[in-house]
Amino acid sequence: MARLRNRAGSAPPASADGSRRSRRFGSERGAVLVELALITPLFFTMILFVFEVGLLFRDSLTTDNASRQAARAASTQGRDPEADFYILRSVEHGLAAMGLESLEYVVVFKASGPGDTVPNQCRTASQQNLCNHYEPADFFASLDDNLGNDAGNFRCGSLDHRWCPATREASASAGPDYIGVHVETTHSYLTNIFTGPAQLGSTTILRIEPDSR
């Protein structure tokens, strides 16, 4: 009877399998935490990389769009004295998704053909009978003053006289000029995945629409 009571009252011995299982689960949990600590930074880095590349691609397309819109305006305006004023308006409209704060400069230049490139000297300044170089501040120059008089900025004025729109060839008999518009912008990254800003440039060249001359 004493032996029976002793068996009934005592706790069952600990299971060796249970102890090993507990240690195994603890080890697995530790391994999962280590893997998570290693994978999490890589995962977020990948997400930020995709995010930054997406924004860069968007700004690249925006720059291309601004160049194309401006070149179409240049082709349509032809020899109109106010041509460059409306070319800049087209650039501004095309860059709406980025804003003028991302603009570096715009070049309106005389091209030799559809495969031409913007002349290097035009990237920094206007060149006589070759190109007009515009900085972001030039986008705020008015066509007329408050009284409706010519402000002297366009119509072969202070900003567009180097390659005056009125001197551009638009005659069907002579063969119209090719006119190019180059737009240069800067894309600023939001994170430190990439170093420094990215320069984006786009050039579109079209022939000036011929007139009846």
C-alpha positions in Angstrom: 0.0 0.0 0.0 2.9 2.3 0.8 4.3 1.6 -2.5 1.0 2.4 -4.3 0.6 5.7 -2.5 4.1 6.6 -3.3 3.5 6.0 -7.0 0.2 7.8 -7.0 1.5 10.9 -5.2 4.7 11.5 -7.1 5.0 13.5 -10.3 5.8 11.6 -13.5 9.5 11.8 -14.6 10.4 14.5 -17.2 10.4 13.2 -20.8 13.8 13.3 -22.5 12.0 13.7 -25.9 10.2 16.8 -24.7 13.4 18.4 -23.5 15.1 17.8 -26.8 12.0 19.1 -28.7 12.0 22.3 -26.6 15.7 22.9 -27.3 15.2 22.2 -31.0 12.3 24.7 -31.2 14.3 27.3 -29.3 17.2 26.8 -31.7 14.9 27.2 -34.7 13.4 30.4 -33.4 16.9 31.8 -32.9 17.8 30.9 -36.5 14.7 32.6 -37.8 15.5 35.8 -35.9 19.0 35.8 -37.3 17.7 35.2 -40.9 15.2 38.0 -40.4 17.8 40.4 -39.2 19.9 39.6 -42.3 17.1 39.7 -44.9 15.1 42.8 -43.7 17.8 45.4 -44.6 18.2 43.8 -48.0 14.5 43.7 -48.6 14.0 47.4 -47.7 17.1 48.3 -49.8 15.5 46.5 -52.8 12.2 48.4 -52.3 14.0 51.8 -52.1 16.0 50.8 -55.2 12.9 50.1 -57.2 11.3 53.3 -55.9 14.3 55.5 -56.9 14.6 53.9 -60.4 10.9 54.4 -60.9 11.2 58.1 -60.2 14.3 58.4 -62.4 12.5 56.8 -65.2 9.5 59.1 -64.8 11.7 62.2 -64.9 13.5 60.8 -68.0 10.2 60.4 -69.8 9.2 63.9 -68.7 12.4 65.4 -70.1 11.8 63.6 -73.4 8.2 64.8 -73.5 9.2 68.4 -72.9 11.8 68.2 -75.7 9.3 66.7 -78.1 6.6 69.3 -77.3 9.0 72.1 -77.7 10.3 70.8 -81.0 6.8 70.5 -82.4 6.1 74.1 -81.3 9.4 75.2 -83.0 8.4 73.5 -86.2 5.0 75.0 -86.2 6.1 78.6 -85.2 8.8 78.6 -87.9 9.8 82.2 -88.7 7.4 83.8 -86.3 9.2 86.5 -84.3 7.7 85.1 -81.1 8.7 81.5 -81.8 11.2 81.1 -79.0 8.7 82.5 -76.4 6.2 79.8 -77.3 9.0 77.2 -77.4 9.8 78.0 -73.8 6.1 77.8 -72.9 6.0 74.3 -74.5 9.0 73.2 -72.4 7.4 74.6 -69.3 4.2 72.7 -70.0 6.1 69.5 -70.8 8.0 69.7 -67.5 4.9 70.2 -65.4 5.5 66.8 -63.6 9.0 67.9 -62.5 8.8 71.7 -62.2 11.2 74.3 -63.5 13.3 73.9 -60.4 14.6 70.7 -62.1 15.6 72.5 -65.3 19.2 73.2 -66.1 18.9 74.9 -69.5 17.2 74.8 -72.9 18.9 75.2 -76.3 17.1 76.0 -79.5 19.6 75.4 -82.3 19.9 75.1 -86.1 20.5 71.5 -87.0 22.0 70.0 -90.1 19.6 67.1 -90.2 17.4 64.9 -88.1 20.4 62.9 -86.7 22.3 66.0 -85.5 23.2 66.7 -81.9 23.2 69.9 -79.9 26.5 71.8 -80.4 28.7 71.7 -77.4 29.3 75.4 -77.3 25.6 76.0 -77.2 25.4 74.1 -73.9 26.8 77.1 -72.1 25.9 80.2 -74.2 24.0 81.4 -77.2 26.0 81.4 -80.5 25.6 83.8 -83.4 23.4 82.3 -86.2 23.5 78.9 -84.6 21.6 78.7 -81.3 19.8 80.4 -78.4 20.7 79.2 -74.9 18.1 79.7 -72.2 18.5 79.5 -68.4 15.6 78.8 -66.0 15.4 82.6 -65.2 14.6 83.3 -68.8 11.3 81.5 -68.5 10.0 84.4 -66.4 10.9 87.0 -69.1 7.7 88.6 -70.5 6.8 89.1 -74.1 5.2 92.5 -73.5 5.3 95.0 -70.6 2.3 96.0 -68.6 1.3 98.6 -71.2 1.3 96.1 -74.0 4.6 97.3 -75.5 7.4 95.0 -76.6 9.5 94.1 -73.5 12.6 93.6 -75.6 13.2 90.0 -74.5 11.9 88.2 -77.6 11.1 89.1 -81.2 14.8 89.2 -81.9 15.4 90.8 -78.5 17.9 90.3 -75.8 17.2 86.6 -75.3 16.7 85.3 -78.9 18.8 87.6 -81.1 21.7 85.2 -81.6 19.6 83.0 -83.8 16.7 85.4 -84.5 13.5 83.4 -85.4 12.8 85.8 -88.3 16.1 84.6 -90.0 15.1 81.0 -90.0 14.5 79.4 -93.4 11.0 78.2 -93.9 10.7 78.5 -97.6 9.4 75.5 -99.4 11.5 76.3 -102.5 14.8 76.8 -100.6 14.1 73.9 -98.2 13.2 74.7 -94.6 15.8 74.6 -91.8 16.0 71.8 -89.3 15.4 73.1 -85.8 16.4 71.3 -82.7 15.4 71.7 -79.0 17.6 70.3 -76.3 16.3 70.1 -72.7 18.6 69.4 -69.8 17.3 68.6 -66.4 18.5 67.3 -63.0 17.0 64.4 -61.1 17.7 64.5 -57.4 17.5 61.1 -55.5 15.5 61.0 -52.3 17.6 58.4 -50.6 21.3 57.6 -50.3 21.2 54.5 -52.5 22.6 56.5 -55.4 25.2 59.2 -55.0 24.7 62.7 -56.4 22.0 63.9 -58.8 21.5 62.5 -62.3 21.7 64.6 -65.4 19.0 64.0 -67.9 19.1 65.4 -71.4 16.8 65.0 -74.4 17.1 66.4 -78.0 14.4 66.5 -80.6 15.0 67.8 -84.2 12.2 68.5 -86.7 12.0 70.4 -89.9 10.3 73.8 -89.9 6.9 73.5 -91.5 7.3 75.2 -94.9 5.4 78.3 -95.9 4.3 79.2 -99.4 7.4 81.1 -100.4 
